[in-house]
Amino acid sequence: MCLSIPSKVVEINEDKTACRVDTMGVVREASLMMMANEEVNIGDYVLLHIGFVMNKIDEKEALASIETYKEILELMDEEQRRQTILESDNCDGRE
């Protein structure tokens, strides 16, 4: 399933090629290589695709999206929630 849940940048490495993002409590590494033309800072909200930050998203829009996702996730059991969040950036076109 591809949800593109907004993720908050919590750390950026020294050479600014990678970062750590928090996706609703799940922290993971993400590449910044696709963002060469746009500055990404700690605290920014971003959308990921297969481990790459693809674009920044406005904080107000990100928080509204996160609230919607929380409503959806509340209908799932704990394992389904975690799996959905972990797989949220692995969109391969197959549903």
Secondary structure as UniProt FT lines:
FT   STRAND          7..12
FT   TURN            14..15
FT   STRAND          18..23
FT   TURN            24..25
FT   STRAND          26..31
FT   HELIX           33..35
FT   TURN            36..37
FT   TURN            42..43
FT   STRAND          45..49
FT   TURN            50..51
FT   STRAND          52..57
FT   HELIX           59..73
FT   TURN            74..75
FT   HELIX           78..86
FT   TURN            87..89
//
